[in-house]
Amino acid sequence: MASNDNPFKAMALTSGILSQLSGCTLVGIFFGRWLDNQFTTSPLFLILGLFTGLAAGTYGTIYLVRKYTGED
């Protein structure tokens, strides 16, 4: 069995991708909601936080996969 065929490495990569995407998105949403409550600009910062969190999660996921595959 080759070292890349280890199922635990695949599970770790899947968990890392899931945590990157969901964690960054949730942090962006909660931070946007908090800013909306501070400045009473109801959906503005929520939407900006959502898109910023998605962008950060996508960037982190691409970096993680490239590092895992050895393309970095």
Secondary structure as the mmCIF struct_conf table of DSSP 4:
data_model
#
loop_
_struct_conf.conf_type_id
_struct_conf.id
_struct_conf.beg_label_comp_id
_struct_conf.beg_label_asym_id
_struct_conf.beg_label_seq_id
_struct_conf.end_label_comp_id
_struct_conf.end_label_asym_id
_struct_conf.end_label_seq_id
HELX_RH_3T_P HELX_RH_3T_P1 SER A 3 ASP A 5
HELX_RH_AL_P HELX_RH_AL_P1 PRO A 7 PHE A 39
TURN_TY1_P TURN_TY1_P1 THR A 40 THR A 40
TURN_TY1_P TURN_TY1_P2 SER A 42 PRO A 43
HELX_RH_AL_P HELX_RH_AL_P2 LEU A 44 THR A 69
TURN_TY1_P TURN_TY1_P3 GLY A 70 GLY A 70
#
